[in-house]
Amino acid sequence: MRETDMTAVRHRTARGGTNATDRARGRRLRSWQAGLQRGGIEVRHLLRNRKEFVSYLSNVVIALMVASFVHDDLPGTHIPAAHLTIAGFAAYLLFQVGMINLPQILVTERDEGTLLRLRATPGGIPAYLVAKSVLIVIMAMGIITVLLGAAALFVDGPLPHSPGGWLTLIWVIGLGLFAVVPLGAAIGAVLPNAREALATIMLPAMALLVTSGAMFPIGRLPVVVQDVASVFPLRWMAQGVRSALLPDAAQAAEPSGSWQLPTVALVLAGWTVVGFLLAVPLLRRAARRKSGSRLTERERKARMSGALTI
């Protein structure tokens, strides 16, 4: 009898463990489904928000205007320097979506209490992250498509010359987004408020734009500046995009004389790991700290601040 009882207990325990595993898988599946649905809603909202939609397209217009005023060739080549400018803007706009736009969105929705409400919903935070990933990927792909298409039409801009070039462009865009989106989420989790978000992020982002070689050959910069820029993902995102859009002769303008694609992949993969290690605990911490009383107090202070400035 004892052996029979023990066998029955083991069977019940095994069934309980299996059921728990199935429930966990079901929760993850529901989180993904809810996140994809929410992401689709946010994309439709973006397309219907004319002001926000135009603000993203304005970046494409600026890139085309800058490229139209660049008439020199890359050093040691007969390749228009405007092509490097377009490639650099493509990389920077990817960087901007993940490192500037996403933190602003997260800070705003955190202050509005979105994270607080989602914390009380089973699977709410994972679904929220899936939705934001969908939104960022669609935004990035849309911006890059419009930029490269408009550049090809209006300023004879560059496009990949072979299937290998298109494949390189796809993996650089994908890995570049993986590198910057978690970092953007981590930054958004620690920024104090939405008002200071843009001012806090924009200055470092513009400094990276100038020093990363996105707008002009990085070899023209002092070696120490090149070394500092090489630590950050934008420098390698820009180089990867150049390798996809420009002919091999453009490698003559690179400091190493080559595209260094293995290094591009390694650095971006490293930033992906760092970003996820930072983003997950910081987002959880932000959700825990956003209690209802703090949200109410923040709204009260915001109303008082607005009243005082009237």
Sequence and secondary structure as in RCSB ss.txt:
>XXXX:A:sequence
MRETDMTAVRHRTARGGTNATDRARGRRLRSWQAGLQRGGIEVRHLLRNRKEFVSYLSNVVIALMVASFVHDDLP
GTHIPAAHLTIAGFAAYLLFQVGMINLPQILVTERDEGTLLRLRATPGGIPAYLVAKSVLIVIMAMGIITVLLGA
AALFVDGPLPHSPGGWLTLIWVIGLGLFAVVPLGAAIGAVLPNAREALATIMLPAMALLVTSGAMFPIGRLPVVV
QDVASVFPLRWMAQGVRSALLPDAAQAAEPSGSWQLPTVALVLAGWTVVGFLLAVPLLRRAARRKSGSRLTERER
KARMSGALTI
>XXXX:A:secstr
 HHHHHHHHHHHHHHHHHHHHHHHHHHHHHHHHHHHHHHHHHHHHHHH HHHHHHHHHHHHHHHHHHHT   B T
TSSSBHHHHHHHHHHHHHHHHIIIIIHHHHHHHHHHTTHHHHHHTSTTHHHHHHHHHHHHHHHHHHHHHHHHHHH
HHHHS     SSHHHHHHHHHHHHHHHHHHHHHHHHHHHH S HHHHHHHHHHHHHHHHHHTTSSS GGGS HHH
HHHHTTSHHHHHHHHHHHHHS GGGGGGSTTSS  HHHHHHHHHHHHHHHHHHHHHHHHHHHHH  HHHHHHHHH
HHHHHHHHH 
